[in-house]
Amino acid sequence: MKRQEERTMVPANGYLMLLVFLTLFLGSIYMIIFFGNPWYGISLFLSILIALGFIMVQPNNSRVLLLFGEYIGSVKQNGFYWVNPFYTKKKISLRASNFDSERLKVNDKLGNPIMISTILVWRVLDTYKAAFDVDNYENFVRVQTDAAVRKLASMYPYDNFADEGHKEDITLRSSVNEVSEALEKEIEERLKIAGIEVLEARIGYLAYAQEIANAMLKRQQATAIVAARHKIVEGAVSMVEMALDELNKKELLELDEERKAAMVSNLMVILCGDKDASPVLNTGTLSQ
């Protein structure tokens, strides 16, 4: 069986056929009343039949026309038209629609349970595919979007964990643009069969599942503290090195290894400590 494609058509002008309908309808009533000839009832019936063929297509809407199960064409241009009264007229909106999926509980690439949802902006591009290639194109969008989100979540980790060697360039939390592009491409591939065009797809909600949320929050806090301390120690070491070099250059005082070690220890405590240092006055030698 040959696969059919969408065929756009422009039906007869509705205003012209409205004039024909009014002329035939009012003329039939006049002839029946004043001449009493029942045969004019046939023309009255024909005028009523003509009235069944009027359709109005609003902007960004369409009508899919069928004749006893056979696809005739699609009317996409807005206006007032007349078509065969025996046509079945199916309305399909061409406007952009928003879909906010439910929050799904899935596992990321590292196996951590997360809650994720997506916001999808879509519209019908091919009325034939939307009407006949799938059972219900709106439900098809919802189901396939959820399936795409589940697949996407399993492809990337929620966040980087360098301490365990799971260093990833793309993560769900930080790589917003890359993840959105991958999600849009995945959904578009799935909805192509229904003639749906994906205008935008992005993650609307992302968080760890409730059972591990507290543990992951503590882990993130600990990672941040370690990273901050690492920077502090790195800066403190360079500052101590600079201080010793300046003292040697200016020859302000001679430091033996014992005094140098004490100075380094004191400077590191001052620079790395999270509290203000308390000065101690030493009136003797270090050995006393």
C-alpha positions in Angstrom: 0.0 0.0 0.0 1.4 3.4 -1.0 2.0 5.7 1.8 0.0 8.9 1.6 1.3 12.4 2.3 -0.3 15.6 3.4 -2.2 17.4 0.6 -3.1 21.0 1.2 -6.2 22.4 -0.7 -8.3 25.5 -1.0 -12.0 24.7 -1.2 -14.7 26.8 -2.9 -15.4 30.3 -1.7 -17.9 30.2 1.2 -19.5 33.6 0.5 -20.4 32.6 -3.0 -22.0 29.4 -1.9 -23.8 31.3 0.9 -25.4 33.4 -1.8 -26.4 30.3 -3.7 -27.8 28.7 -0.5 -29.9 31.8 0.5 -31.3 32.1 -3.1 -32.3 28.4 -3.2 -33.6 28.2 0.3 -35.7 31.4 0.2 -36.8 30.7 -3.3 -38.0 27.2 -2.4 -40.0 28.5 0.6 -41.6 31.2 -1.6 -42.6 28.7 -4.3 -44.0 26.3 -1.8 -46.1 28.9 0.0 -47.5 30.8 -3.0 -47.8 28.0 -5.5 -48.3 25.0 -3.2 -46.2 22.7 -5.3 -44.6 20.1 -3.1 -41.9 19.3 -5.7 -40.2 22.5 -4.6 -39.5 20.6 -1.3 -36.7 18.9 -3.2 -34.9 22.2 -3.8 -35.5 23.0 -0.2 -33.8 19.8 0.9 -30.9 20.5 -1.5 -30.4 24.0 0.1 -30.3 22.4 3.5 -27.7 19.9 2.2 -25.6 22.7 0.9 -25.7 24.4 4.3 -23.9 21.3 5.8 -20.8 22.0 3.6 -19.9 25.4 5.1 -16.7 25.4 7.2 -14.7 28.2 8.9 -11.0 27.9 9.4 -9.5 30.2 12.0 -5.9 31.4 12.0 -3.4 28.6 12.9 -6.1 26.0 12.6 -6.8 23.4 10.0 -9.5 20.9 8.7 -8.7 17.4 7.6 -11.3 16.3 5.0 -12.4 12.6 4.5 -14.9 11.2 2.1 -16.2 7.8 3.4 -12.8 7.0 4.9 -10.6 8.3 2.1 -8.3 11.2 2.7 -9.1 14.1 0.5 -6.9 16.9 1.7 -6.2 19.4 4.5 -7.3 23.1 4.6 -4.7 25.2 6.4 -5.5 28.7 5.0 -7.9 30.6 7.3 -11.2 31.8 5.8 -14.8 30.9 5.1 -15.2 27.9 2.7 -17.7 25.4 1.3 -16.8 21.7 0.8 -18.7 18.6 -0.1 -21.4 18.1 2.5 -20.5 14.5 2.8 -17.0 15.2 3.8 -16.0 14.4 7.4 -14.2 17.4 8.8 -11.6 16.9 11.5 -10.2 19.9 13.3 -6.5 20.0 14.1 -4.8 23.0 15.7 -1.6 24.3 14.3 -0.9 26.6 17.2 2.1 26.2 19.5 1.3 24.2 22.6 3.0 23.9 26.0 3.5 20.6 27.8 4.8 20.5 31.3 5.5 16.8 32.2 5.0 15.2 35.5 8.0 14.9 37.8 9.5 11.5 37.1 11.7 9.5 39.4 14.6 8.0 37.4 18.2 7.0 37.9 21.0 9.1 36.5 24.2 7.7 34.9 25.7 6.9 38.3 22.6 5.2 39.5 21.4 8.0 41.9 17.7 8.4 42.0 16.6 11.9 40.9 13.3 13.8 40.2 13.1 15.4 36.8 10.5 17.0 34.6 10.6 18.8 31.2 8.8 21.7 29.5 8.1 21.1 25.9 6.8 23.6 23.2 5.5 21.9 20.1 3.0 22.2 17.2 1.6 20.1 14.5 3.5 20.4 11.2 2.0 17.5 9.2 -1.8 17.2 9.6 -2.0 13.8 7.8 0.5 12.2 10.2 -1.0 13.7 13.2 -4.5 12.5 12.2 -3.8 9.1 10.8 -0.3 7.8 11.7 -0.9 7.8 15.5 -4.1 7.1 17.5 -4.1 10.3 19.6 -1.3 12.7 18.8 -1.6 14.7 22.0 -1.3 11.6 24.2 1.5 10.5 21.9 3.4 13.7 22.7 3.0 13.1 26.5 4.1 9.5 26.4 7.1 9.9 24.1 8.3 13.0 26.0 8.3 11.0 29.3 10.2 8.2 27.6 12.8 10.7 26.2 13.3 12.3 29.6 13.9 8.9 31.2 16.5 8.0 28.5 18.2 11.4 28.8 18.5 11.2 32.6 20.3 7.8 32.3 22.9 9.3 29.9 24.3 12.0 32.2 25.2 12.2 35.9 23.4 14.7 38.1 26.6 16.4 39.1 30.4 15.9 39.1 32.1 13.9 41.8 35.8 14.2 41.2 36.6 12.6 44.6 35.3 9.2 43.2 36.8 9.6 39.8 33.4 10.3 38.1 34.6 13.4 36.3 32.1 14.3 33.5 32.2 17.2 31.2 28.4 17.3 30.8 26.0 17.0 33.8 22.3 17.5 34.2 22.7 20.3 36.8 25.5 22.4 35.2 25.3 21.8 31.4 21.9 23.3 30.8 22.4 24.2 27.1 24.0 20.9 26.1 21.4 18.8 28.0 18.5 20.9 26.5 19.9 20.3 22.9 20.2 16.6 23.5 16.7 16.5 25.0 15.2 18.4 22.1 16.9 16.2 19.5 15.7 13.0 21.3 12.1 14.2 21.5 12.1 15.4 17.9 13.2 12.0 16.7 10.3 10.3 18.6 7.6 12.8 17.5 8.6 12.9 13.8 6.3 9.9 13.1 3.3 12.0 14.3 4.2 15.1 12.2 5.0 17.1 15.3 7.6 19.9 15.3 9.6 20.5 18.5 10.1 24.3 19.1 11.8 24.0 22.5 12.6 21.4 25.1 14.3 22.1 28.4 14.4 20.6 31.9 11.8 22.3 34.1 12.6 20.6 37.5 15.7 18.7 38.6 16.5 17.5 42.1 17.7 14.4 44.0 15.0 12.1 45.2 13.9 12.6 48.7 15.5 9.5 50.2 19.0 10.7 49.2 18.5 14.5 49.1 19.9 15.1 52.6 22.9 12.9 52.1 23.8 14.5 48.8 23.4 18.0 50.3 25.9 17.1 53.0 28.2 15.7 50.4 28.0 18.8 48.3 28.7 21.0 51.3 31.7 18.8 52.3 33.1 19.0 48.7 32.7 22.8 48.7 34.5 23.1 52.1 37.4 20.9 50.9 37.7 22.9 47.7 37.7 26.2 49.7 40.3 24.9 52.1 42.5 23.7 49.3 42.5 27.2 47.8 43.2 28.8 51.2 46.2 26.5 51.9 47.5 27.0 48.4 47.3 30.8 48.8 48.8 30.7 52.3 51.8 28.7 51.2 52.6 31.2 48.4 52.2 34.1 50.9 54.6 32.4 53.5 57.1 31.8 50.7 56.9 35.4 49.6 57.3 36.7 53.2 60.4 34.6 53.8 61.9 35.8 50.5 61.3 39.4 51.3 62.9 39.0 54.7 66.0 37.5 53.2 66.2 40.1 50.4 65.9 43.1 52.8 68.1 41.4 55.5 65.9 42.6 58.3 66.8 39.6 60.5 68.7 36.4 60.4 66.5 33.3 60.8 67.9 29.9 61.7 66.0 26.8 60.7 64.2 26.6 64.1 62.9 30.2 63.9 62.0 29.8 60.3 60.0 26.8 61.1 58.2 28.7 63.9 57.4 31.6 61.6 56.1 29.3 58.9 53.9 27.5 61.5 52.6 30.8 62.9 51.8 32.3 59.5 50.1 29.1 58.3 47.9 29.2 61.5 47.0 32.8 61.0 46.3 32.5 57.2 44.4 29.2 57.3 42.5 29.6 60.6 38.9 30.6 60.5 39.2 32.7 63.7 41.2 35.8 64.5 44.7 35.0 65.9 45.7 36.0 69.5 49.2 37.5 69.7 51.6 36.0 72.2 54.6 38.0 73.5 57.7 35.9 73.8 60.3 37.4 76.2 62.8 34.6 76.1 64.2 32.2 73.5 62.3 29.5 71.7 63.9 26.8 73.8 62.7 28.4 77.1 
